[in-house]
Amino acid sequence: MPSRYRNRAENLEGPAAHGFSVTPDDATALPEITRALYVGVDGDVSVEFVSGATALLAGVPGGTLLPIRVAKVLASGTTAEEIVGLV
C-alpha cells in the first residue's frame, strides 16, 4: 500500500507507525521503547520510564493516550487493561 509520507523521517512529534499489545510484567521490558501508551480500560498504570524512574499513573480513563516513553509496564500496581504500546 502506498504511503504519501514514505519520504519523511519518523520523529516523536509525528503519529505512531506501529503498535503492540502490552502485558504488564515487572521483570520483562517491552519489545520496543514506546512513544505513547493507549489505555483501553480504566485503571492505574505503573510504568518504568526510559530514564529508569518509575511512576504510578492513577485513575487513567479508558480511551486515554499517554504520550510517554516507557521501557516497562509493571504488573505491580497496574489495574488498567487493553494497553497498547505505540511506536
HELIX and SHEET records of a PDB file:
SHEET    1   A 4 GLY A  19  SER A  21  0                                        
SHEET    2   A 4 GLU A  81  LEU A  86 -1                                        
SHEET    3   A 4 ALA A  36  VAL A  41 -1                                        
SHEET    4   A 4 THR A  64  LEU A  66 -1                                        
SHEET    1   B 3 THR A  54  VAL A  60  0                                        
SHEET    2   B 3 GLY A  43  PHE A  49 -1                                        
SHEET    3   B 3 VAL A  70  LEU A  74 -1                                        
END                                                                             
